[in-house]
Amino acid sequence: MRFQAHRCLLLLSFGIIILSLSVPAQEVQPPFVSSPRRLLTAPEALEAPDEWIGRSLQWVNYILSTYPPSETEHPVRRAALIRMDDVLHIKSAPNNALVQAFYRQRIEGAVQEIERTKVVEGMRVWKLYNHGFVVRTPTVTYAFDIVPGALRSQLVVPREILQRLAAQCDALFLTHAHDDHVNPEVARLFLAQNKPVLAPPKLWRNTPDMASRVTYPERAVKTTHQVPLKGGASELKVVVYPGHQGKEWLNNVYLVTSPEGFTAMHTGDQSGPESPGGDFDWLAQVGGYHHVDLLLPNCWANGLDRMLRGINPDLVITGHENELSHSVDHREDYTQTYNRLFGSRYPAIVMSWGESYHIHRSARAR
């Protein structure tokens, strides 16, 4: 009797297995994962209730304001940034009103801080959207890759905020033609105030009101450009390295030196070939010719470790996390940034939209 019972259970088990194998593949619903690296943190959701999104962003705001960026990072900051990943990797995040309000609040807060901040020593850097940064020293303020937001959604800041930002800056540097890095309306705001706008070759060449006013500097590793600023009281020294995104897209990599001698290098979407004869031939030599106080690389750059060794910066602040105009699987997350910086010997700070950091140490004697 016991044998018969065991036999029945065995046959029932085989029946369940066979039945499960016969279910069509499209009916099996695996967990949503935007990219393999996100498995290192927590399960993701295709959608989420507004209550959870709102409470999450409120908590993120509180943590980031309570524990500002530092070279010795408070552990709860990492938790807050990864919570941002959880929210921003929801497919509909760019069109969510709570996410849009969070973004506008943080960018407007950064512009207000820029307006009231006077730098008397060192330099201060603000991280805006995607790979947009503003750098201020005692004498100059300049910006890289400023855009309104994710233009294929409503995740944008009003023109008035961008106009106020342009009024605070002396120059705008644009790296390459992709619209998550350049925006013609932002460039026009700078040009309307007689602020220099530097761009890669051919950008807006067929736009008459832009082409005659935008500066297209020579891309050469040993050429230093003098960029006079409005009023002629000061100038920036700029080296424009001949970078690429992939093999095709021209991507200016800027090394900018202020009148005080502070240097900041912005890589745009530098990800050119690593093979001999490629961009790493000159990337490997930057640190030998220049002391770089601040490096602003794209977080997903190929050969990031090799890039850092070649440039040898004093401090690294990454950009390009969570570009919301990208599909979810290409919204580069803070999880990835932390993984890629793990074990690096170069001091690094991971920052969110609207945050700033003051570099107090004096520029090394040149």
N, C-alpha and C positions, 0 to 999 in steps of 0.2 A: 504494500500500500504506500509505504514511504517512498519506494523507488518510483512508483507511478506519479506521485505528487512532484518529486524532483524532475521527472521527465516532462511533466506538463509545464513546470516553471521554465525549464530549459527551452522547450519549444516556443513558449510565450515570449521569452527574451529574444530568441532569434527572429520571431515575427516582428517584434518592435524594431529591431535593428534593420531588417529588410524594408519595413514600412518607411523608416526614417530615411533610408538611402534612396527610396523611390520618390521623395518629395522633390519637385523641380528646384533647381539652384536659385532661381529668381525669388522664390518664396522664403529663402533663408535670409534673415536680417541681421548681419553682423553689427557690432557696435560701431558708431561713427568715429573715425579717426582721420583728422585732416592731414596728418603726416606722422611717420613712425616715431619721431622724437617726442610727440605729444603723449605717447604711451608712458613716458617717464614720469608724468605728473598725475593726471586724473582723467577719468572718462570725459569725453566731450559730448555736446548736445547739438543737434541740428537747430533746435529752437529752445527757448527758455522763457519762463514767465517774467513779465516786467518787474514784479516784486523782487525776484532774485537778482535781476540785472541791476535794479536801482540800489538795493542794499549792498551789493558787491562793489559798485562804483563809489558809493558813499564811504564804505570802509577803505577802499583804495585811496581815496582823497585824504582821509584822516591819517592813514599810515604814512603816505608820502609827505604830508605837511608836518607830521610829528617827527619823522626820521628822515631828514633831508639827505641828499647825496653826500657820500663820504668815501675816502679811499679805504677806510675800514667800515665795511657795510654792516649795518644792523640786520640780523637775519630776517626780521619780519618784513623788511623791504622786498626781499626776494619773493616772499610769499605773496605780497601785494602785487608785484609785477606779473607773477605767474597767474594770479587771479584775473589780471587784465587779459592775459592770453586766453583764459577760459571764456571770458565775455566776448572778446574780439574775434574769436574763432567760431562763434556762432554765425552761420551763413548770412543771416539777415542783419548782422550788427551794424553795418554802415547806414542802414535805413531805419534804425531804431531811434526814436526820439530821445530816449534817455542817454544813449551813447553819444548822439549829436550834441546834446546839452552839456555833457561831461567834457567833450572835446572843445567846444567853444569857450566854456568856463576856464579851462586850463590854458588855452592859447591867449585869451584876453587877459588872464591873470599874469602871464609872462610878459605881455606887452606893457601892462601897467608897471610891472617891476622894472622893466628896461627903462621906462620913462622916468622913474624916480631914483635910479641907481647911478651914482657917480663913482667911478673906479679911480682910486688914488694910488694904488700900487698893484702889481701883478695884472692878472686879466680874469674876466668873468665870462663864462660861456653859458648860453641858454640853448636848450634843445627844444625845437618846435615840432612840427609834424614830419613824419617820415625821416628824411635825412637833412632837414632844415636846421641850421644852427646860426646863432648870432654870437659874435665875439667882441668884447669891449675891453680896451686898455685905457690908460689915463688920457690918451690923445685921440684915439680912433675907435670907430665901431663898424664892423663889416659883417655881411651875411652870406650864407651859402644855401643854395637850392631851396628858396622859400616858395611854397605853394599854398593855395587856400585850404587844401584838404583833399579828400577823395572825390574827385570831380564827377564821377559817374554815380554819385549819391548826393544826399543833402548834408554830408559831413563836411561842411565848409564854414569858414568864418566870414563875417561881413566885410565888404570892401573897406569900410571905415577903419576897421582894426588893422588891415594890411597897410592902409595909408599912414596910420600912426606909426606902424613899425618902420615903414620906409623913411619917415621923417627922422627916426632915431639913428639911422644907419648912414654911413658915408659911401658904401660901395656894395654891390651885389655880384657874387661869383656863381655862375651856372655851369654845371659839369657836363650834361649831355641832354639829348633831345627828348627823353621820355617825360611824359606829363606828370609823373610823380616826383619830378625834380625841377622842372621849369614850367613857368606859366607866363604867357605874354602880358596878361593884365598886371601881374605883379611887377614885371620888368618895366612896363609903362609908368607905373607909380614912381619908380626910382628915376627913370629918365625925365619925367615931368618935373622932378626936383633937382635936375642936373647932377644926379649921382651916377657915377660910372657903373655900367653893367658889362661884365666880361663873360664871354660865351664861347663854346666850341665852334669850329668852322661850319658854315652853312646854316646855322640855326637862324631861322626867320629871315634868310637872305631874300626871300620873295615877298616879304612884308615891307612895303616902302617906308612906313613911318618908323620901322625898327632897324632895318639893315644899315641905314646911314648913321645911326646913333649908337648901336651896340658895338663894343670893342671885341675884336677877334684876335687875341694875342697869339704870337708864334708859339707852337708847342715844341720846346727844345730843352733838353736837360741842363744845358749850361748857359742859358740865356735868362738874365734877370731883368724884368720889366719894372720901370718906375711908373706907378699909377698915381697921378696927381689927384687930389681930392678937391671937392667944392671949396672955393675960396683960396686955394693954392697955399694954405698955411702948412700943410703936411702932405705926405705921400706914403704909399705902401710899396714895398718891394715884393715882387711876385715872380715865382718860377712856375711855369705851366708845363707839367710833365705830359708826354704823349701817351696817355692811357687809352684803354679800350674796355668796353663791355662785350665779352665774347670776342669774336674775330672782326666783326663788322662795325659796331657802333663806336664812334670816336667819343672818348670820355676824358675831359680835362681833369687832371689831378693837380690841385693848387697847393703851393707852399707860399704862405703869406707872412711877411715880416712887418711888424708895426714899427713906428719910429723909435720906440723904446728897445727894440730888438727881440720882442716876443714873437715866436713863430707858431703858426697853426697850419696843419696840413689836412685837407679834406679830399677824400678819395673818390667821391661820387660812387658810381657802380663799378669801380675798377675790378675787373675779373678777366683780364686779358690772358693770353696763353702763357703757361708756365714753362714751355719748352725753350731750349736755347734759341736766342734771337728774339724772344718774346719780351713782354713788359718787365719780367722779373730781372732782366739784365740791368735795367736802370733802377728798378725798385731796390735791388740789393746794394746800391751805391749811395742812396739818399743820405743815410746816416753818416757816411764818410765825408760828405761835403757840407752838411747842414746839421745844426743842433735843432731838433724838433721838440718844442715844449709840449705841444698838444697834437695828437693824431685823432681824426674823426673818420674812421673807416666804416664801410658798409658791413653790417654784421655777418652777411652771408658770403663775403669775398672768398674766392678760392685761394688756397695757400695763405690763409690769414697769419699763421705762425711765421711763415717765411717772410711775409710782408713786414711784420713787426720786427723781425731780426734785421731786415735791410734798412728800415727807417730808424729804429732804435729810439722811440719817443720816450719822453719823461712820463707822459700820461696818455691813456687811451679812453675815449668815450665813443661808444658805438652808435650807429644810426641805422635806419631802415627797418626797425622792428614794426610789425603790424601795419603794413601798408594796406589799407582797407579797399583800395581799388583793385587789388589782386584777388584771385580766387582763394578760397580758404586754405588750400594746400600750399599756397605761395605767400601767405601772410607770415613772414619770418617772425618767430616768436622769441620772447625773452628766455624761454627754456633753452633754445638753441644757442643764444648768446652766452649764457652761463656755461653751457657745455663746452663751447669753443674757447672760452677764456680760461677754463679750468686748467690750472697748472702753469699758466703763463707767468714768466718772470717780470712782465711789464705791468706796472700799476694800472688798474682799469676801474672805471665807474660805469655802472649801468643806470641810465636815466629814462624817465618817461616824458610824455608831452608836457611842456611848460616848465620843466624843472631847470635849475641853474646850479652852477658850481663855481666857486672862486678859487683860482690858482694863486696862492699867496707867495710862493717862492720866487725870488728874483731870477731874471734871465741870466743864464750862465755867460760869463765874459766871452765875447767873440774874439 
